Amino acid sequence: MKKILLLSDTHSYIDDTILKYVNQADEVWHAGDIGDIAITDAISNIKPVRAVFGNIDNNIIRNEFPLDNKFELEGVAVWMTHIGGYPKRYDIRIKEEITRNPPKIFISGHSHILKVIYDKKLNLLHLNPGAAGKHGFHNIRTMLRFEIDKGNITNLEIIELEKR
């Protein structure tokens, strides 16, 4: 079993509250717009990090993390990207591939809007953790955490941080 903390759109911001949740996780996944490599460095000093770069990220971050991060953990296929859309509105860049070979979890960031949607057509769980940083139009900073165990996704929880 793995405890996952999923965040996105930190835009160069991290605080003790985020790090408290990092400490409780087995792995941290970042869905892009990291903003500064110091963010993922701070997290990786505590727990393993899987991440993708976002549209605001510089070449340092783009050299460290891919556009798409596809992997399997505990029997669950995962596809994480920053700009990916959501069920019935997938981004044109990924629409054909996700339809042909859907993962069990599809993660995107970018919108700053927390979304948890089950795609019945593709039989996948779409997760967008919203924005954990303070830059953007969102009112409340958010993250997600959940567990993956032997092919199952359990204990999904929305984490609301303070207002930005």
C-alpha positions as CSV (number, residue, x, y, z in Angstrom):
1,M,0.0,0.0,0.0
2,K,1.2,3.5,-0.8
3,K,-0.1,6.8,0.6
4,I,-0.1,9.5,-2.1
5,L,-0.2,13.2,-1.8
6,L,-1.2,14.9,-5.1
7,L,-0.7,18.6,-5.6
8,S,-0.4,21.0,-8.5
9,D,0.1,24.6,-9.4
10,T,2.4,25.6,-6.4
11,H,3.8,28.5,-8.5
12,S,6.9,28.7,-6.4
13,Y,5.1,28.5,-3.1
14,I,5.5,25.9,-0.3
15,D,4.8,26.2,3.4
16,D,4.8,24.2,6.6
17,T,1.2,23.0,6.1
18,I,2.1,21.4,2.7
19,L,5.2,19.9,4.2
20,K,3.1,18.4,7.1
21,Y,1.1,16.5,4.5
22,V,4.3,15.6,2.6
23,N,5.6,13.9,5.8
24,Q,2.4,11.8,6.0
25,A,2.7,10.5,2.5
26,D,4.8,7.7,1.0
27,E,5.1,9.5,-2.3
28,V,4.2,13.0,-3.5
29,W,2.9,13.6,-7.1
30,H,3.1,17.2,-8.6
31,A,0.9,17.9,-11.6
32,G,2.9,20.8,-12.9
33,D,3.4,24.6,-12.6
34,I,6.0,23.9,-10.0
35,G,7.4,27.4,-10.5
36,D,10.8,26.9,-8.9
37,I,12.9,23.7,-8.7
38,A,13.4,24.5,-5.0
39,I,9.8,23.3,-4.4
40,T,10.3,19.8,-5.6
41,D,13.8,19.7,-4.1
42,A,12.2,20.5,-0.7
43,I,9.7,17.8,-1.1
44,S,12.2,15.2,-2.4
45,N,14.3,15.9,0.7
46,I,11.4,14.3,2.6
47,K,9.7,11.9,0.3
48,P,10.0,10.6,-3.3
49,V,8.5,12.9,-5.9
50,R,6.9,12.1,-9.3
51,A,6.1,15.2,-11.3
52,V,5.5,16.8,-14.7
53,F,6.4,20.3,-15.9
54,G,3.7,22.9,-16.5
55,N,3.3,25.8,-18.9
56,I,5.0,28.3,-16.5
57,D,7.9,26.1,-15.7
58,N,11.4,27.0,-16.8
59,N,14.1,24.9,-18.6
60,I,15.5,23.7,-15.3
61,I,12.2,22.1,-14.3
62,R,11.6,20.9,-17.9
63,N,14.9,19.1,-17.9
64,E,14.1,17.5,-14.5
65,F,10.5,16.4,-15.2
66,P,8.6,15.2,-18.4
67,L,5.5,16.6,-20.1
68,D,3.8,13.2,-19.4
69,N,4.6,10.9,-16.6
70,K,3.2,7.4,-17.2
71,F,3.9,4.7,-14.6
72,E,2.4,1.9,-12.7
73,L,2.2,1.7,-8.9
74,E,0.6,-1.2,-6.9
75,G,-1.0,-2.5,-10.0
76,V,-2.6,0.9,-11.0
77,A,-1.6,2.5,-14.3
78,V,-1.2,6.3,-13.9
79,W,-0.9,9.1,-16.5
80,M,0.0,12.5,-15.2
81,T,0.3,15.6,-17.3
82,H,-0.3,19.3,-16.6
83,I,-2.7,20.3,-19.4
84,G,-4.9,17.3,-20.1
85,G,-8.5,18.3,-19.8
86,Y,-11.1,16.1,-18.1
87,P,-13.8,13.5,-19.1
88,K,-15.7,14.5,-22.2
89,R,-13.2,17.5,-22.6
90,Y,-9.8,15.9,-22.9
91,D,-7.1,18.0,-24.5
92,I,-6.6,17.3,-28.2
93,R,-3.0,16.3,-27.6
94,I,-4.0,13.3,-25.5
95,K,-7.5,12.5,-26.6
96,E,-6.7,9.8,-29.1
97,E,-4.1,8.0,-26.9
98,I,-6.2,8.1,-23.7
99,T,-9.2,6.7,-25.6
100,R,-7.0,3.9,-27.1
101,N,-5.1,3.0,-23.9
102,P,-6.7,4.6,-20.8
103,P,-4.9,4.4,-17.5
104,K,-6.8,3.7,-14.2
105,I,-5.9,7.2,-13.0
106,F,-5.6,10.2,-15.2
107,I,-4.1,13.3,-13.5
108,S,-4.0,16.9,-14.7
109,G,-3.5,20.3,-13.2
110,H,-3.5,23.7,-14.8
111,S,-7.1,24.8,-14.2
112,H,-6.7,25.6,-10.5
113,I,-10.1,23.8,-10.1
114,L,-10.2,20.7,-7.9
115,K,-12.0,17.9,-9.8
116,V,-12.6,14.3,-9.0
117,I,-14.5,12.7,-11.9
118,Y,-15.0,9.0,-12.8
119,D,-15.0,8.6,-16.6
120,K,-17.5,5.7,-17.1
121,K,-16.7,5.5,-20.8
122,L,-13.0,5.0,-20.3
123,N,-13.3,3.4,-16.9
124,L,-10.7,5.7,-15.3
125,L,-10.6,8.1,-12.4
126,H,-9.7,11.7,-13.3
127,L,-8.0,13.7,-10.6
128,N,-7.1,17.4,-10.6
129,P,-5.9,18.5,-7.2
130,G,-6.6,22.2,-7.8
131,A,-3.9,24.7,-6.8
132,A,-1.7,24.4,-3.7
133,G,0.0,27.7,-4.3
134,K,-1.1,31.3,-3.8
135,H,-0.9,32.6,-7.4
136,G,-4.0,32.4,-9.6
137,F,-7.8,33.0,-9.4
138,H,-8.7,30.2,-7.0
139,N,-9.9,31.2,-3.5
140,I,-8.9,28.1,-1.5
141,R,-5.7,26.2,-1.9
142,T,-6.3,22.5,-2.3
143,M,-4.6,19.1,-2.6
144,L,-5.7,15.5,-2.7
145,R,-4.5,12.4,-0.9
146,F,-5.4,8.8,-1.4
147,E,-4.1,5.3,-1.0
148,I,-3.3,2.8,-3.7
149,D,-3.3,-0.9,-2.7
150,K,-3.2,-3.9,-5.0
151,G,-5.0,-2.2,-7.9
152,N,-7.5,-0.3,-5.7
153,I,-7.7,3.4,-5.0
154,T,-9.1,4.1,-1.5
155,N,-9.4,6.7,1.1
156,L,-9.5,9.6,-1.3
157,E,-9.6,12.9,0.6
158,I,-9.8,16.5,-0.4
159,I,-7.4,18.7,1.6
160,E,-8.5,22.4,1.9
161,L,-5.7,24.7,2.9
162,E,-6.3,28.3,4.0
163,K,-7.6,30.9,1.6
164,R,-4.8,32.3,-0.6
